[in-house]
């Protein structure tokens, strides 16, 4: 066996893995407004807006070490497209005012995703509801090496006002 052949066999795997990872990371950082993520966001926002919901309720859990209340299911009631009531699901107690800014309306979630795309966040993960088109799971991380600026949202149980399964009365009552 030639010494140079043993050298390349030993070095080849780490070099190939490093180059592969670099190409993948470069591809992720080349996120431009015309990307699939942008196209999906634009289409889903349009589909959501076409539903015309202005009054509805949903459950949201915010995942961020910066909030002080991590992953606590909260019922968000939206009236005239603006958040009007926040209550913890487990107790029905209102969410203290200092935490209100962490709970986004659906329109604000779309805006946050757009801002992350525009700012070229290092990680943007979005799952949309298959029928209602709202973002049902969102993770945005502007810097993969920092922990405090990563934020995630889990949204479920969206019910338009007046729907037979609406829980808006329970939140308000």
N, C-alpha and C positions, 0 to 999 in steps of 0.2 A: 504494500500500500504506500502510495506517495504521501509525504507529509502535507502537501498542499490540498490534497483531496480530503484528508481528515479535518483540516482546518475549515474548509468550506462546509462540510457536513455538520460540524459543531456550530458554526456561525449562521448557517442558512436559515434555520427555523426562527430564531429571534429576529433576524433581519426581515424576513418575510412577514412575520407577525407585526413588527413595528411599522413597516411600510403599509401593510393592510390597514392597521388602525389609523394611521395618519391619513390615508385616503378616505376612510369612512368619516373621520372627524372633519376633514376638509369639505366633504360633501354635505355634512350637516350644517356647517357654518355658511354654506353658500345659499342659504334660504333667501330667496328673492320674492317680491310681491306676486310674481307669476307662478309660484310654486304650487304643488298639490295642496299643501296646508292652506295657503291663501285662497285657492280656488274653492276648497271645501268650506272654508269659513264664509266666503261670499255667498255661496249657494245655500248653505244652511241658514245664514242670517236672513236671506231673502225668503226662504221657505217658512221660517219662524214668523217673520213680519207678515207674511201673507195670511197667517192664521188669524191675525187681528186681535189677539188677546191683549186686553189692557187691565183686566181684573182677574187675578188668579193667586194661587198659593202653592208653595212647594217646600220641601225639606232640603236644607243645606247644611253640610258639615264643612267647616273651614279647617284646612290642615296647614298650619304655619306656627312655628315656635314663637313668632312675634306677637301673636294675638292674646295669649293668656288663657284662652279657652280653645283648646285644640280638639278637633274631631267630635264636637258636641252637636248632635242633631238639633237643628233649630228650624222652626216653621216660619217661613217668610211669607207675609201676605202683601201682595202688590195691588194697589188701587190706582187707576189712571196712569199706569206704567211706572209708578214710583213706589218704593218700599214704604209701607205704612204701618206695619206691625211685625215685631220679631218676638217669638216666644220659644223657650226651650221645650222640646218635644216631651221630655221625660216628666217635667213638672208643670208645664203650662205657664211658668213664671216668665215675665218679660225679660228680655235681654237688656242688661245695663247699657245706658246710652254710650258709654265710652267704647263699646265694642261694635256699635252699629255700622261703622264705616267698613268693617271687614265682611259684612254680608251684602253681596251684590245682587242687583236685579239681573234678570236674564240679559237685558240690553247692555248692562255694565259688564257682564261676563264676556259678551261678544267684543265689547270695546277693549277689555283687558287682553284678550287673545290677539286682537289686531295690534295693540300696543307692543306686545311681546314679539310679534312678527316684525313690526317696524323697527324695534330696538335690537333685533337679532339675538334674542334670548338663546342661551346655549341648549335649553331643553324646553320644548313645547309639546305637550301631549294632550290631545283632546279627543273625547268620545262624545258623539252626539246621540240624542234620543232618536231611535229609528223612525218614529212616526211624527213626533212634535218638533224635532230638529233643534231643540235647545241643547247647549253643552251640558251633558250629564256628568262628565268627569273632566277636570282640567288640572293640569300640573304645569306650572311655569317656573323655570329656574334660570335666572339670568347669568349665574356663575356656578358651574358645577363644583368648584372648590370651596365655596362659601355655603353655610347652612342657613343663615338668618334671612336670606331674601327669597328662598324657595316658598312658593305658596301653592296650595292645592284646594280644589273645591269638588265636593260630591253633591250632586243635585238629584233629587228623586221625588216621586209622588206629586208631580205637577198636576194641578186640577184647576180648570177654569171656574170662575165664579158662576154659581147657578147650576153646576153639574151635580147630578144625584150623589156622587161620592165626594163632594166638596167637604173639606174639613175647615173651611174658612170660618164657619159659625163657631166652631170649638175654639179657635184661636182668639176670636173677638169676644166670645161669651165667657 
